[in-house]
Each structure stands twice: as structure tokens, then as C-alpha cells.
Amino acid sequence: MTTASAPDRRVTRRKVIVGMAASGALLVGGFIGTKYVRRRIAGKLVEDDWSLRGSQTGAAKPDLWFEVPPAGPIVLYSPNVEMGQGIHTALAQLAAEELELRWDQIQVRATPSVHGGGQKPRGFGSLSRTAGSRSIATAFGPLRSSAAMLREILLIEGARQLGLTRTDVIAREGAVASKSLPSVHISFNDVVAARNATFSSWDRPPTKPILKQPTAFTVIGHPFRRVDADSKVRGAAVYGYDATLPGTVYGSVAHPPRYGARLASGTAGTAAQMPGVLKIVIDPKSDFAAVVAATRTRAHAALDALQLSWEGGSTTNDAEIEEQLRRADGTVVHETGNVDDVFRSAGRTVRAEYRTPAAAHAHLEPIAALADVRDDAVEVWAATQQPDAVAKQVSNALRKRRPVTVHPTYLGGGFGRKFLVSSAADAARLSEAVGKPVHVGWTREQDMRHGPFRPPSLTMIAGMVSAGGRILGIDQHSHLARTTPIVPETLLDMLGFDPTGLNGQVLPYGIEHYRVRSHVGDIGIPTGIWRGVGLLPNVFAVESFIDELAHHAGQDPLQFRLNNLPKSGVPGKFRPLLETLRQRSGWDEQTKAGAGRGVALSVMAGTCVATVVHAKVIDRRITVEQVYVCADPGLVINPDGARLQIAGAVMMGLSSALFEKVTFRNGMAEQSNFDDYPILSAADAPPVDVHLMGTGDVPAGLGEPGIGPVAAALGNAVFVATGRRLRALPFDLSAE
């Protein structure tokens, strides 16, 4: 299986911070200086994550975002892929608001990415990456500015064509219309058709267009039908697994029996004589072995008939992973006060350890891509969250370089797994070999066993609390396996922590004496980005421990949190969320025997989320009866979509807390399909009450933050119901 990819050179604030860490550590030199630099870098990363908000400003580039055809809807080119999160609908709302369009007058298309052969047709740069819950926040300013500029240049040109001045006209339902004469108007389509030139050459307003104020919004902040609803209901939407061209054949690529194993040798065996087999490619130098056949079934069957010999690779098992996670003290990423002095003072120390296992992404659509390699160009259709990187990956995999265009399809779930997909490069390599379009779609077993997986974690934490319920001090060791291959090993070694794994590690409470050590390690299995990255494992640990401190102090857990939260800054935003949850969830009502309520909170991508879970336990079986969520995601673009995003995150969090676990033996995952890797079923899914308390006039992130508090809130509810504190996922009450 080929996995080579070109380095990502896009500049983001996160990369600047990581670069600062490297430069700082080198320049400052010495152990004390390095500790200071690391802590400062980690603090900036946490601050960036807590305070993320979209910008009202951005470069106005109408040609980049829009196409106005001679007839029909205006086309909005999305730099972000649609994987069920509703991003295309939200982006369409931003555009329709500023362009004064009816909902049927705008259409969204995913933007192809091109590598090689000249200029990109639409260079969105760092915007063309769908990850980190940042799509809306990063597009909010640039897209609205571009839509407002397009509106103004259409009004200027339309007024000229009508024989009027700019002050005589307004935009109304996709047309330039006279203010005083309702019958005098010209559609945007006709304006553009008459001019027949790119927008860059049109007359522009003398001053920057003024964006609409929130009080004037008629589209933003309101529910609208999803732009992809019709095609998905009719079965017309094209996913990566559906992509096909005339003459398409199918490839199946060998995966090593152990992670990191190398292909030593291989022969065709009986595969060459099997019906439908068109090509066999075996290349030990690049660890690549594959079959191309007329059908997918025949390709997979022929692959099994190859005689392949593998050498080396991981022999990791669960016990070794546990040992690796415990191995180092880690790097101090947050420190206030003097923790050591507090723990030397009189008082009882509460200590606990929390574990989360590796987990699969369990998306319904396995990894898939279609490639058509021709003499002069390459076209790829792939279910990927980062088409730019896939285009580079495909180019690097081919013997002959030529322009590569990647068309992002709909994704049947992503959750970080489809950030990079090797199936596109594999399909391109086979297409080049066979001279036909080749589709490579992984089997469920391949997808489940070959990761990358959610990194397992171990959190060791100690704390002290006063008789009055004030947190006196916390000493925390967060050990998380590497979360992403994007950050180079040299930078990880220099930093001493994984910058993408900090989500949820630092508690938002006003703790005078607080130290967090973060440790990252290579554990011999492929780990990577999983919804929220480290958010669910980290918050499960720290918010469960906050509950332990509350019960140790004899205080109500919700009130305990309120008592220890600062009144200002980002943490202060949790106060109204918790107070609202108290009322909506019936928190103060008496619970029945065997039932309990638990609360937890977290912040990611600028969105504060507080969650209450109602659960009951009968015969050691946990049943979730209701989940209540209050969230502050800033300006809400589509309330229905926002609530569904949070509800989906809640379901994924409950699935992880109740069922999901990947175990390893001899360097390979033991689970291979949903029969031995169960996920939350519809029968187990509870009602989810979502209340949005958006503040401000710009949006924050929403796709991942809702997953943060779920496992902790459920565990805290189970403690109330049973008196047992569960400190490992998935929860298991059968163990004594």
C-alpha cells in the first residue's frame, strides 16, 4: 500500500506557532529556556482553540468563489467537502445573504484541486481543508466579502445596462432592480451575459462594500433545506465509492499483516489464471502489490491468491501500548502557582487514572477513489477531506508527472480518517499500469484494521479540594499517542508534546495551583486524527476527575463547577450554559433508585459546550435516557444544522463510551467489522435536547466540540446511579 505524500507547506497560525516552538527551542538553548518556550507555545495553542471566532473581514475575490451562468442558479464553489455536516448549506446561506438571492437561486459545487501543469483554477489555499471545525469560521469573512463585492459590481454594471445610476438600483431576488420602478429590472444572469468578461475586469465600487448587519439578516441564522437533500434522497449524490466512468475496472491493493511491515517478495500465484483479472502489479521496492480486474469482487478474490512475503513490522500488543504510555513524565504545557508546595501541605489528595483505548472511525463509507490516468492529464474522484494534498500524493505516485485534478465527492462520513486517503494514489498507479480508469475501494475489514485509529490515552491526575469546595491544586499527566502524521518527528521531539492533541487537556476552572504535563509517544500502531482529536479522551479524564473532587467535597457537581469557574473570559461563558442546563435538565429534581444525572463541560474551536446525561442502570446494563446540551458557538448560521451537528457528536461520544474499543495483538488490530466492533444502535440512541446560546456576531466551530463532554457526563451519571466510578472506556459494569 503506497502512503507517500508531499509535505503540506500552507501557512496557518497553528504552523507558525509550531515553527516558533522549533526556533525558540533552538535559539534559547538550555533546559530552562526550552521549558519556557514549550509552555508558551502550548499556551498559545490552547488560547487559539478556546477563542476561535470567525472574522468579519477577508479579501474580496468574486471570481474565486462564484460563477454566474447565462441562465439558472449562481454557482458557489466550496473549498470544503460535504461529509454530512451541512457545510455546503451553511456556505450557501452566507452567499445568499449578501447577494440577496432566493434559496433556489444558488447552487453549490465542490472545488476541484489541481497539482502541476500551471495555475490552480481556484486557489483557495488553506481554506481547501475540511478539518478542525474551522470551515465556517475561516470562510465567514472571505466569502461574505466576496459575495458583497459581487453584488456591488453587478449593481454597478446592471444599472449601466438599464440606463440608471448605482444609487437608483438595489439587489432583489437575483436581479438588479430599480428602487422606484418595480417593473424595471435585469437578472444577474443577463447582466453577466451582456458583459461576457471575468469579474476582475469590471468596475468596482470606490469603497469597500458594507456587509449586512446581523439585525438585517434574513438567511443567516434561519433554518433552510439542505442543498444536498434532493440528490441524496433520490440516490443521485456521488460518493467516493460510487464514482465511475465508462470502462472503469477495479483494483484491490495488498495491506501488510503487521503495521510497518515491508514487502520482501511476491509472485502472482494462481491469480493470473483467475477469471476477469486484467493486471497484476508487484513492486517490493515500494511495498506495493495489487490486482486489477473487471469487477471488484474478482479483484479482491485475486488479491488473496497472490503469494506475498512480508518482513519486519510492529509486534505491538495492548500491554506494550500501556507500558509506552506510562514511560515518560512528559512536557509541562500549563503551569500556574506552585503545585509541589500545595501537595506537600496538609490535606487529603485525591488520585485517579483514566484510560481510553484506540478506536476506529467507523464511517459508513470505506476509503475509496477513482483515477483516470491519461497521457496528458490525470483525473481523480476521491472521498477526501483534503483534495489538495491528495492531488500531490497522486502526482508523486506516478512514473510520469502530468497535471492532476482531484474532484472531491460526497463523503459517507469522515471524522478525520479521510484527511489523507492512499486509495487515490493506488488507483492512479493502477490506472497508469492498465490504461483504463481504475476504482479502488477498501473492504470494511481493510478499513477497520488498517487505521489510523483514535490514539489511546492514559491520564494520571491528582488534586486537592478545600472543605468549602474550592479546588486547591491539580497535578495532571496526560499521555496520548501521536494524533497526526502532519507534524514532523523532529518538531515533536523538540516540542515534547503533540500540538494537535492538546484539545481538552487544560481545564477552564480558576485553579491557582495547576500543572499539566503532556506526553506523546510512538506506540507501534497507526494513530491519527479522530473527531475532536484528543477532546473526548482528555475531557473524559479531567471532567470525571472534577466530579470526583466535587463528591469528595460533598458538593453538588454542577454547583461545584459554577463555584470554581472564573466570571470572565472564555471560561465565564460556561456560567449561563450551566444555569440553563440546571433548568432544562431538571437537575435539582430527585432521581429514582438506579438512575443518575451527570454533568461535564469542554471548549474547542471557540465553542463552549456543557452537557447533562440522564442514565439508568438495570442488571449492570447502562441505558442513556436523555441528553441535554447547551452550547455557545457564536453566531449560528443554520440552527437546524447546528443542532444536528451537536446531536451527531453526542451519538458518536455515547458510542465510544459504551461500545467502541480496538485491541492489538502481534502488531495488528483484532477487530475487523461491526460484528466484533459494535457501535451505538438506533435502539440505544436517546433523545438529545440541544439549546444554542450563541453570542457575538461571528461564528466559531461546531462539528467536533459537542463530543467533548459526553463520556465524562455519562460516567458521572453512572456514579450517581451505582456508586461506582468508571475510569476506562468503554464502560463495563460487569467487571468486579
N, C-alpha and C positions, 0 to 999 in steps of 0.2 A: 504494500500500500504506500503510495507516494504521499508525503506530507510536507514537502518543501514549500516554503512561502517567502515572498520578498519582505524585507523589513518595512514596517509602517513608519513613514517619515512625516506624517501630518503633525502639525504643531498644535497642541492643546494645552490648557492650563495645567492639566494633570501631568503631561510630559515635561513641561517647563519645571514643575516642582520636582519631579524625579531627577531631571537634569541638575537642578540646584543641589539636590542631595549629593549627587556624584561629585560635582565641582566643589561643593562645600567641604565634603569629607577629604578631598584631595588637598585643597588649599589650606584648610585649617590645620590638618595634621594633628597627631596626638590623640590620646584616648578621650580626654575631657572635651576637646573641641568637637570630636566626632559625635559624642553623645549629645552635645548641644544641638548640632546640625540635624541629627536624626530626629530629635524631639521637635525641633522647629518645623521640619518638613512634614512630619506626621500631623502636627497641629494644623498646618495649612490645609492638608488633605481633608482632615475632619471638618474644619471650618467651611471648606468649599462644599463638602457634601451636605452639611447641615443647612447652609444658607443659600443653596442654589435657587435662583429665580431667573426667569426669562428676562430678556432685555426688550425695551420698547424701541430700541434703535437697531439699525442694520443697514448695510449697503443695499440700495435700490437697484435691482437687476431684473427688469421685466422679461428680457429675452431668456434669462436663465430659467425662470420659473414657469413662464406662460407661453402658450401658443393660441392665437385667435384664428380659427379656420374660416373659410368663406361662409360656412353655414354650420349650425349646431353648437353644442356647448363649448365654452372656453376650456382649454386643456391646462390643467395644473400638473406639472411634473414634480413628483415627490422624490426627494432624496432618501426617504425612509421606506423600508419594506413593510408590507402589511402581513402580520403573522397572527391576526386575530385580535390585536389590541385596539383597533379602530383608529390608527394613526392617519390613514387616508381621509377618513371622515373629518377628523379634527382639523387637519391642514386645509381641507376644502372649506371649512367654516371660517377660518382666518381669512382666506382669499375672498370668499363670497361676501364677507362683511365689508371689506374695503372697496370691492368692485361693485357693490350694490346689485348683486345677482340673485335671481331666484334659485332655489335649490336644484332645479332641473337644468340650469344653465351652466353647470360646472361639472367637469369630468376629471378624474384623477388617473394618471398613469405613472407606473414605477419608472424611474430613470435608469436607462442602461449605463453601464460603466465601460470605458474603453481604455485599453492599455496598449501603447505602441502605435506607430503609424500616424503620428501627428497629434493635434489638439483634441482633448476630450470634447464631445459635443455639448455636454452640460457639466461644467466643472464645479460641483458642489463642495469639493474638498472634504473637510472634516464633518460636514453635515451628512454625508452619504454613509453613515454608520448608524445602525439601529441597535443601541445598547445603552445601558446605564440610566434608563428612564429619563433621557435628556432630549429626546427628539422634539417635543413641543417647546420646551424651554429654549432650545437653541434656534429653532426656526421661527419663533414668535415674532421677533423684531425684523429679521431679514425678509420674511415672507410678507408681512403686513406692509412694510416699507415698499417692497416691490409691487404689491397689488395697488397701493395708493398711488405710486408713480405711474403705473399702467393706466389707472383711472384718469389721472390728470392729463396724460399725453393723448389719451383717447378723447377726452373732453375738448382739449385744445384743437385737435385735428377735426373732430366731429363738428365743432362749432364753425370752423372754417368752411367745411363742406356744406353746411346748412346756411352759410351766409350770415352767421351770428358771431358774437364775441364770446370769449370764455365766461364772462360774468353772466351771460344770457342763458347758460345751459347748466343742467345737472345730470348726474348719472341715475338712471332709473331702470331696473329690471333688464340689465344688459344692453342698454341703449343710451345714446346722448339725446336728451330731451330738452326742449325749450321750457323755461320756467313759466312763461306767460301763455304759451300756445300749446296745449296738451297734444294737439294733433301733429305737431311738428317734431319729428324725432328721426333718428337713424340708428340702426343696430350697431353694436360694436363690430360684428362680423362685416357689415357693409363698409364701415369706416376703414377697417384694415384692408379689405379687398380693393377699395378705391386707391389706397396709398401704395400697396404692394411693395413694402420695404420693411426691413427689420426695425424694431423699436429704437435701437441705438441711434438711428439717423433722424428720428422725429424731433420736433420741437418739444422742449421740456419746460416745465413751469420755472419762473425766475427764482422761486424759493422752494425749499423742501416741502412736499405735501404734508398737510396736517393729518395725523391719524385720528380716527374716530375715538371719542371718549367712551369709557365704559357705560355711562348713563345713556348713550345713544345706540348701544348695541341692540341689534335685532336678530343676529345669528349667533354670535359668540355668547356662551352662557345658556343656550337653549338646546333642548334635545332635537336632533334631526335623524332621519332614517339613514342608516349606514350606506355609504356609496357603493360598497361591495355586496350588499344584501341580495339584490336581484340575481347577480351572476352566481352566487353561492347557492341560493335556493334552487335555481334552475340547473345546477350542475355544470355551468359553463365556465366557472373560475378555473384557471390553470395553476396547479401546484407543481412543485418540482417533480413529484412522482408521476404527474400526468403528462408532462411535456413530451411532445412527439413531433416528428417531421416525416414527410414521405420517405420511405426507405429506411426508417430507423431500425437498427438492430440493438442488441442488448449485451452489456458487459457485466462480468462478475469478477471481482478482484479479491485475491487471497489476503487474509489477515494473519499475522503471526500468532502462534499458540501461546506465547508469553509476551508481555509488553517489552518492547525494545529488542526482541529477537531479530536476528539478521537472516536473510535468505542465503543459505550456503550453496544450494544447488537445486536443480529441478528438471524434470522431464515431463513430456506430455502424457505418459502412461497410456491409458485407454481412451483419453479424452478426444484425441484426434479422430477416432473412428465413430464417435457418438453422433447421432443424427442432429443436424442443424448447426453444428459447430463450424464457424467461419474462420476463426483465427485464434491461435494460442500465442501469448507473449510471456516469455520467462526471461527476466533480466536480473540475475543476482546482484550485479553491481549497484543497482538502485533499489534492491529489495522489492522487486515488482514481479508479480505473476498474476495472469488474468486470462480469461476466456471471453471471446465474442461469439455469440450465437444468434440464431434467428428469433428466439424467444427468451424471455427472462428465465423461465423455468429450466430450459435446456442449458442456458449459460451457467446457472447455479449447479446443476447436476454435473456438467462437465468439469467445473472447478473442483468438485470433490474428487474427481478421477485423476487429477494431476498428482504426480509424485514429487512432493516438495520436502526438502530437508532444511530445517531451521537450526540456528545455533545461538547460544548466549541468551540474553534477556533477563528479565526480572524473575526472581523466585519468591517475591514478597507474599506474606500471609498476614492475617489480621493481627497476630501477636507482634510481628515485627513492625507493623504500622503503629501500634500503640507505643512500642519502645521508641520509635523515631520521634513521635510527637512529644514524648517526655524528655528527649535528650538534652535540650539546651534551655538556658534561662531566658533567652530572647533579648530584644532591644526595648529599652524604655521609650514608649511613644507618647506617653502622657504622664505628667507628674506635678502635683501641687502639694504644698505643705511638706511635712516630714513624716512619712508613713512609718518608718522604722521606730521613731520615738513614740508614736501613738501605740504601736503594738507592744512596746516594752512597758507601757504603763499598765496599771491595774485595770482589770476588766476581762470579761469573757470574750474570747474570739470565736466567731462562727466561721467554720471552714467547710468547703464543699468542692466537689469536682463534677463537671458536666461533660458529656460526650455526645457527639453526633457522628454517625457513620457516613461513609460515602453513599451517594445517591445518584441514580440515573435521572436524566432529564425527562424521560418517559413521554416525549412528544408523540402525538399520534402518527405523524408522517416521518418515516425514517429518512436518513440522509439520501439525497437524490439530485442528479443533474443530467442534462442532455448536452452533448457537444457535437458540433458540425465543423470539422476542420477541412478547409479548402486550401487550394494553392495560395490564394491571395489574402485570405482572412479566416478568422475563427469566430464562430458564434456559439454562445453558451447560454442555456436556460437553467438557472440554479435556484434552489431554495436556500438563500443565504442572507444573513444579517449584514454582510459587509461585501457588496459586489466589487468594489474597487480592489480589495485585497485578493479576491478570487480571480479577478482578471490578471493580476500579476502572477498569482500562483499557476494559473493555466499557461501563461506565456513561458514561465520558467520550466514547465514540464515538457515542452515540445522540442523536437530536434531542430526545427526551423522556426525562427522568430517571424511573426506576422501580427497584424493588428488583432486584438482580442476584444470582442464585445460581449459583455455579460448582461443578460436580461434577467433581472430578479423576478421570480414568480411569487405567487402567494405562498406562504409558509404554513404548514399544518402544525403550528407550534414551533417555538424556537428556544426561549428561556436561556439564551447564551450558547447553547450547543451548536447553533448554526452560524456562529460568528465567523468561523472558518470551516469550510467543508472540502475534504480531499476528493470527494466524488467527482467534482468538476474537472480537476486536473487528470484524474484517472480516466474519465470519459473522453477527454480531449486526446490523451495519449493513445487510447484505443481507436478513436476515430481517425487519427493520423495513420495508424497502422493498417486499418482495414479499408479506408477510403469511403466510409459511409458515416451518417450520423449515428452516434452511439449513446445509449442511455445507460447510466449506472445507478441503480437503486439498491441500497443496502437492505438486507433482510432484517426482520425485527431482532433476531439473535445477534447479528453483527452489530446493530445499533446499540443494543443493550450491553453487550460485553466489552466493546472496544472504546467506550467513553468518548471524550473525557468525562469524569464524574465530578459531582459536588465534592469538594475537599473534606475529608473527615477532620474533626476538631476535638481538642481537649482543652477545657478551661479549668484552671485551678484558681480558686478565689477565696480570700479571707476578708472578714470585715468585723467592725465593732460598732455597736449602736448604744446610745445612751438610754437610761431608763425613761427619759422623756420622748424618745423616738427620733432623735437626731442621729444621722449617720456620722460617726466619729472618724472612720477611716476605712479604706478598702485597698487591698493589695491583690492585684489580678494578673494572672499569667494566661494569655490567650495563645494557644498553639494551634495553628491552622496550616494544613498543607497548601502548597502553592496553588493560587487560584487562576492564574492565566499565564500562558507562554509568551505574552507580549513583552513583558519587562525582561531585559537580558539578565542572565545569571550574574554577570559582573556587577550590575547595579543592585541586584538583590543582595549580593554579598556585602556590598558597600553600605547599603541602607540598613541591613539587618532585619528588615521586615518586608512584607509584601504590600505595596501601597494599595492594591486592589482588594485586599482582604480586611481593610480597616472598618468597613461598614458595620455599624452597630457595636464596635468594640468599646467605645468610650461612653460611659453613662452620662446623661444630661443633668444629673442632680447636682445640687450645690454641696459638694463634698470637699471639705477643707484639706483633708489629707488623703490623696488618691494617687495611686501609681498603677499604670498599665504597662505590662511587658508583652510584646508581640513577637512570636517566633514563627518562622516559615521554614519548611523543610521539604526535601525531595523524598518521597516515601515509596518510590518504585512503581507507582501506578499513574496513569494519565489523569490529571485533575485539571479543571478549568472553570470557566465562568458558568455559574448556575444562578437562577433567578435571585437577584439581590446579592450575589457573590457571597460574602461572609455574613450577610444580615441575619438570616434565620439562625444559623448556629451560634453566632455571637450573642444575639438578643435572647435566645433561649437560655443561655447560661447566665447572663448578667441580670436579666429581669426575673428569672427564677430565684436568683440569689437575693435580689431586693425583696422579694416576697418572704424569703426565709428570715431576713432581718426584721421585716415588719412583724411577723409572727413571734419572733424572739423577743421583740419589744412589747408584745401584747397589744399591737395596734391594728386597726382596720387597714388592709393593704392599699386600698385606694386613697384613704386619707393620709397614710404614711407617705405615699408618693407626693401628694399635694404639699405636705409639710416640708418635704426635702427638695422641692423644685424651686429654682430661682424665680423671681417675679418678673424678670425682664429677659431680653434676648430671645434666641430661638427656644431654649427650654421653657420660657414663660408661656409659649403658645400651647403647651400641654394643659395648662390650667383650665381654660374653658372647655377643652376636649374632655377632660376627666369629669368636670362638673356636669357636662351634658350627658356623658355616659352614665353617671350615677342615676340620673332621672330616667333615661331611655331604657336602661337595662334592668331597672328595678333592683339596683344594687343593695339597697338597705332593707329589702324585704327578707323575711325568714326563709331559708332553704329547707327542703324536706330531707329526711334521712337518706343518705346515699347520693345526694346531689350537692353541687357546689358551683360557685362562681369564681372566676379568676380574671385578673386584670394584668395587662402589660402594655408597654409603650415603646416606641422607637422613632428615629428620624433617619431618613435617607433622601437624597436628591432634593433637599429643601422641603420635604413634606413630612409633617408630624402626624403620627398615627397612634391612636390609643384604642385598645381592643378589650372587650369583656366577653368571655366564653362561659355559657351555661352548659354544664355536663352532669351526667349521672353515671353511676357505676352499679351494675347489677351482675352478680356472679363473676366478678372480676373483668367484666366487659365494659369498656368505656363507650358511652354514647354521647355525642355532642348534640344538644337540643336546640341551641340558638347561639348565634354570634352577633355581637353588636360592635360596630366600628364607627369611630368619629375621626375625621381626618381634615387637616388643613393643607391643601395642595396649592394654595394661592388662587389665582383666577382659574375658574373651571370653564373649559371650552365647551364640553358636551356633558351635561350632568348624567345622562343615561350611560354613556361610555365610561365616565369616571367611576360610577358605582359598579359597573360590571368589571372594570379592571381590579377594583379592590376585592370584590366578591371572588373573582378568579384567583387572586393571590391568596385569599383566605382558604379556598378549597385546596390549593397546592400545599399550603402550610399545614393544613389538617392531614392531608395525605401523607406528608413527610413525618408528622408527629405520630401517626397511628400505624403506618404500614411500611414505609419505604426504608430499605437497607440493602446495600450491596456488600457482600463479603468476598474475600480473596483467598485463593489457595494456589500455591506454586505459580505466582505471577499472572493470574488471570481471574476475572470476575466469575463467581459461581452462578449468578443469576443470568438468565438468558431470554426470558419472556414474561408475560404478565401472569403466567401460572405460578411462577416462583418469585415474582416481584409484583405483588398486588399493589394497586393504587386505590384511592378513595372511590367508592362506587356511588351511583346516584342514590341508592338506598341509604347510604351513610351520610349523605350530604345534608347539612342542616340549613334552615333559613338564615340569611345574613342580612341584618339591618345596617345599612350604610348611611351615615349622616355626614354631609360635606359642610365644613365651616370655612370656606375659602376666604382668605384675607388678602388684600392688596389688589393691584391691577395688572399683575403679570403672573404667568403660570409657573409652577415647579414641576417635578417629576411625579409620575403616578403608576407606572407599570409594575414596579417592584416594591415600593415601600409598604404596601399592605401585607406582605408576607412576614414582615419582621416580628410582630408581637404574638403571632398565632400560637406557636408551640409553647411559649412560656405561659401565655394566658390559659391554655388548656391544662398544662401541668399544674399550674396554681389552682385551677378549679378542681382537679383530681385530688390534690392535697386536702382541700376543704371537705370533699366528699368522703375521703377514705382515711385521712391522716397519714398517708404515705407520700413521701417526697420522691418523685421520679426524676432522676438526673441523667437519663440516657434516652436518646431517640433510637428507634420508635418506642413508644411507651409499652411496657409489658408488665401487667399486674399479676401474671401467673407465676412469675419468679418470686420465691420467698426471700 
